[in-house]
Amino acid sequence: MVETIVFVFGLVGLGYATGWAGLLRPHVGDALADFAIVVAVPALLFRTMIEMDFTGSAPWAMWLSYFTAVPVVWLSGHAVATRVFGREAAAGVVAGIAASFSNLLLLGLPFMQGVFGRPGVEVLSLLLAIHLPIMMAASIVMFEWVRRGEGKASSPLKVLRDFLRNLFSNPLILGILAGLAWRASGLSMPAIGSRFVDAFAGIAGTVALFSMGLGLRKFGISGNVKPALALAALKLLLLPAVTLVTVLALGLPPLAATVMVVAASMPTGVNPYLIASRFGTGQVLASNTMTVSTILAALTTGFWLAVAQRVFG
């Protein structure tokens, strides 16, 4: 376990160090991240959907356990930003997203693969299948609610159209849907096709982690860091703690329960920053939270993994 944690976060640190030393320019990190998100990770998800054994899967219980915890932390993040630090309502929405949006892709998938192997990736893939759509939809609804209070709400039809376009043009969603479609067709994968998929899927974790480190170098930390520290604490401590309670209450199988807790302990991903940029507020808050939580997660993720393994065996 310790070796895997050191390896995973070491690759992130290596990417950061490479950028810090000037060996690779920031745009290389962007290109690597694009490659991971558009090609390598979708290939991994495609392969996972084809080969996954759905026997005994309880996705509804898994989804309920995770997404019962998310609103608790989202509302806590919103309250911390608006009531403790006096930020406006729109920035509070960003704070809620940053406190509850786990980096399940660039960090979560390689971590689960390293610790649990393919069974862990299969469980996480079930969560990934709905994580992005739900978090995106919730973000849009919250921002539209704030805008409506300011008299700036968009047309509901336009909001829905934009959401669906963004969702079904997302490479990750396409990778999952393509894998499920191929599985439903009953066709066997040609040998050459498997080699192509395996070639990209096999490097997904390494490229994702290294590009994430380069990205952290670009984002960095700026401005008032206290709100980011508070949100990082919610993300790294409260979300996995509440998830631990919910998986116990719902009686999830040991592997599924452990993966849900560890997934909740992942640091904040880049999506809150992208959402903040889209709506023109809270970019620094989201960026700082992502960087701070990723640094601290090198310690806290190992703690929650040990707790989950102790509880669930």
N, C-alpha and C positions, 0 to 999 in steps of 0.2 A: 504493500500500500504506500509506504513512504517513498519507495523508489519511483512509483508511478506519479505521485504528486510532484516530486522533484523534477521528473522528466517533463511532465506537462507544463508546469509553470516555468521550468528551465527553458523550454522552447520559446515561450512568450518573452522571457527575459533576454534570450539570445536575439530575438527579433528587435527588441528595444535597444539592446546594446549595439547592434549593427547599425541602427538608425542614428543613435547617439554619436557613434564613432565616425559617421559620415561615409561608411562603406556602401550604403545604399541610400538613394534619395527617397524622400517621402512618397513621390508618385509611384515608386516601385511597390511600396506597401499597399497602396490603393489598387494597383494592378493585380497583386497577389490575392488580395481580399476578393476582388471581382472574380478571379479565376476560381477561388475556393467556393464562392457563393453561387456562381453561374454554372460551373462545370463539375468540379470535384465532389462537393457535398451532395448536389442533386444525384450524381451517379451512385454515391453511397446510399442515399435514401431509396433510390430506384432498386438497387440490389437488395436492400433490407426488406422492402415491401414484397419483392418476389419470393424471397426465401423465408420470410417470417412464418413461424408456426403460431397461428391464431388460436389454437386449441387451449382452452383454459384461460384465455385473456379476459380481463375484466376492465375494459377501457373506461366504462362509465364511472366505476368506482374510483379509478385513478384520476380521471378528469375532475370528478367532484372533489376529491381530496385536495388537489392542487388549486383549483379555482375557487374553493371556499376560503383558502388562505390568502389568495391574491387581493381581494377587496379589502381585507383587514389591513394589509400593509399599504395598499394604495391610499386609502383614506388617512392612514397614519402619516404617510409622507406628505399628503396635501395639507394636513393640519399643522405639521411641523413647519412647512414652508410659509404658510399664510399666518399662522397664529404666533409661532415662536420667532420667526425671522421677518415677519411683516411683508412678505411678498404678495403681489397681486394674484387674483384668482387664476389667470392663465398660467403663471409660473407655478402655481400650486398643482395644476394638472400635470405639468412636466415633472414636478417633484414626485407626484404619485406614480407616474410611469417609471421614473428612474429608480424608485424604491422597490418596484415589484416586477420589473421586466428582466428576467434572467437571461444570461448569455448562454442559451442552450445550444447554439449552433457552433460558433467558432471555438468555444471552450468546452461546452457540455458534451458534444458528441465525441471529441477525442478523449476526454476524461473518462466517460463511460466505457468507451472501447478499451482503454488501457486498464481500467479496474475490473470491469465485469465481462469484457469480451462482447461477442455478438449478442448474447441474451440481453445485456444492458442496453445496447444500441437499439434493439428491437423495442424494448419498453419505452425508451426515450423517444423513439420515432412516433409512437402512438401519441405522446404528449405534443411533440413538434407539429403533428398534423393539424392540431387545433390551436396551438399556443399563439402563433403569429396572427391568424385571423381574429381570434377573440381579443387579443391585446390591441390590435389595430382598430377594431370596431369600437372598443371601449374608449380608446384615445379620441377617436373622431367624435363620438357621442359627447364626451366630456368637454371637448373644445367647442363644439356647437352649442352646448348648454351655456358655456361662458359667453360665447359670442351673442347668443340670443339675449342674455342679460345686458349686453352692451349695445343691443340693437343692430348687430352685424351678422346675424345668422344667414347661412346659405340655404338654397333651395334643397329640401329633403331628397328630391329626385336626383339632383346633381351630386349630393353627398353619397348617395347609394351607388350611383353610376361610377363615380371616382373610386369608391372603395372596391367594388367588384373588379374594375379594370386593374387596379393595383394588385389585388389579390391573385387573380388568375393569370397575371403576367409575371408573378414571382417565381423564379426558378426552383425554389425549394418546394413550393406547392405543386408545381408542374412535375418535379421529380417524384413526389409521393403519388400523385394521381396517375402518372405514366406507369409506375410500378404496379399499382393496384389494377390498372387496366390490362397490363400484360398478364398479370396473375389470373384475372378473370377470363382472359381469352383461352387459357389452357395450353397455349403454345409453349414449346420448350425453347430456351435461349440457345441460338447457334453458338458453336465454340468460339468463333471469331468475335461475336458480339459480347460474350462473357469476358474475353480477354480485354476488349476495349473498356468495358464497365469496370472490371477489376483494376485495370491500370490507373484509372482516375480515382476510383473509390479508395484504392490503397494509399494514395498520397494526400487524401482529403484532410486528415488530422494534422499532419506535419505542416502543410501549407497554411491551414487555417490558424494554427497556433502562432506560427512565425509571422504571418501577416498581421495578426492581432497585436503582437509586440511592436511591430513597426508603426501600426496605427496609434498605439498609446504614446509613442514618441511624438507623433504629430499633434495629438490632442493636448497632452500635457496637463498641467494644473495652473489655473490663473484666477486672479480675483479672490473673493472671500471664500475660503475653503470650509468654514464651519458648517454651512448647510450641507455641503457634500459629505462631510464626515457623519453628520446625523443621518442622512439618507442611506449612506453606506452601511451604517449600523443596523438600520431597519432591514435593508436588503440581505445582509449577511447573517443576521442573528434572529430577527423577528420572523421573517418569511419561512426559514427552515423550521423554526420552533413551532409555529402554528401548523405547518404542514405535517410535522411529526405527530401532533395531536390529532389531526384529521385522519391520517392514514391508520392510526391506532383505533380511532373511533369506528372507521369503516371496515377494519379487519382485512386490509390488503395482504396478499401473499408477500413473503419476506423480500424477494428480489424487487418486486414492483414498489413496495413500501420504501425500501432503501434508495432506489433510484429516484423516487419522488422527492425524498428529503434532500438528497445530494443535488438534484436539479434545482431545488429551491435555494440551495446555498451558493449557487453560481453567482458571480458578480454581475453588475449591470452591463448589458450589451450596448451596442452602438445605436440600436433602433430608437431609444429615447432621444438621442441627439438629433437623429434624422427627423423625427417627429417634431422636435422643438424648432429645428431649422425651417421646416415646412410652415409652421404656424408663427414663426418670427418672434419667439420668446423663449427664455430659459436655456439658451444654447450652452452658456458657460456652466450653468448649474448641472445640466445633463453630462457635459464633458468631464467636469470635475468628479462627479459621482462615479462615472465609468472608470476613470483612472484610479481614484482612491480605492474603490471597492475591488478592483482587480488586484491591486497591490496587497490589500489586506486578505483577500481570498486565499492567497497562498498558505495562510495559517488556518483560517476559519473553515475552509472546505474540508481539510483533513480532520478537523475536530468533528464536524457533522457526519463525515463518513464513519469515523470511529464510533460515534454515538449510535448511528443507525445500525451498524453491524453488531454493536453490543445489544441493542434492543431486539433486533429482528434475526440475529444469528447469521 
